[in-house]
Amino acid sequence: MAIIITFELAGVGQAQYDEAVDRLTGGAGLNRPSDWPVRGLVLHAAGPTPDGGWHVTDVWESREAFEHFAAVLMPILQEVGIPTTPPLVCEAYNVVH
């Protein structure tokens, strides 16, 4: 079952997001799901929030795929100073891509 992951990151900006992406990919960027360090990503969208924070929404093929990614991601977020509060996790009812 696909899941939707949503991070609302108060006080985080594009520079921190870009640094985390660089560390995830060794500087290669995240342009396709195959660029990610683990398999299972369906969709990734990120951008600034009106209050100056950062919003990230991912769709993952399964909870297990996301948990594998989280094991890679969380230490990187800590290194770049992005809060590691738990994301909102919802089962996806419908995914169109």
C-alpha positions in Angstrom: 0.0 0.0 0.0 1.4 3.4 -1.0 1.8 6.0 1.7 1.9 9.8 1.7 4.6 11.5 3.8 4.3 15.2 4.7 6.9 17.2 6.5 6.2 20.8 7.7 9.5 22.3 8.6 9.3 25.6 10.4 12.3 27.8 10.1 13.9 25.7 7.3 14.7 27.3 4.0 15.9 26.3 0.5 19.6 26.4 1.5 19.1 23.7 4.1 16.9 21.7 1.8 19.5 21.9 -1.0 22.3 20.9 1.4 20.3 17.8 2.5 19.7 16.9 -1.2 23.4 17.3 -2.0 24.3 15.0 0.9 21.6 12.4 -0.1 22.9 12.3 -3.7 26.5 13.2 -3.5 25.7 16.4 -5.3 23.9 14.8 -8.2 20.5 16.4 -7.4 17.0 14.9 -7.2 15.4 15.0 -10.6 14.0 11.5 -11.0 13.0 8.8 -8.5 16.1 6.8 -9.6 18.3 9.6 -8.3 17.3 8.8 -4.7 19.6 6.6 -2.6 16.9 4.0 -2.0 14.1 2.5 -4.1 10.4 3.0 -3.7 9.8 6.7 -4.2 6.8 7.5 -6.4 6.7 11.3 -6.1 8.5 14.1 -4.3 7.5 17.8 -4.1 9.1 20.5 -1.9 8.8 24.2 -1.6 8.6 27.2 0.7 5.6 27.8 3.0 4.0 31.3 3.4 5.4 31.5 7.0 9.1 31.1 5.9 9.4 27.3 6.4 9.7 24.4 4.0 7.1 21.8 3.0 7.9 18.4 1.7 5.4 15.8 0.4 6.5 12.3 -0.8 4.6 9.3 -2.0 6.3 6.0 -1.3 5.4 2.6 -2.7 5.2 1.2 0.9 5.8 2.1 4.5 8.8 -0.3 4.4 10.4 1.7 1.5 10.0 4.9 3.4 11.4 3.5 6.6 14.5 2.4 4.7 14.8 5.9 3.3 14.2 7.4 6.7 17.2 5.5 8.0 19.4 7.3 5.4 17.6 10.7 5.7 17.3 11.3 9.4 21.1 11.5 10.2 21.5 13.9 7.2 18.7 16.1 8.5 20.4 16.3 11.9 23.7 17.2 10.3 22.3 20.2 8.3 20.1 21.4 11.2 16.7 20.4 9.9 14.3 19.4 12.7 13.6 15.6 12.7 10.1 15.8 14.1 8.0 12.9 12.8 6.2 13.5 9.5 2.5 13.0 8.9 2.0 9.5 7.4 -1.2 8.6 5.6 -2.2 5.6 3.5 -2.7 6.7 -0.1 -6.2 6.0 -1.4 -5.4 7.1 -5.0 -2.1 7.8 -6.7 -2.0 9.1 -10.2 1.3 9.6 -12.0 
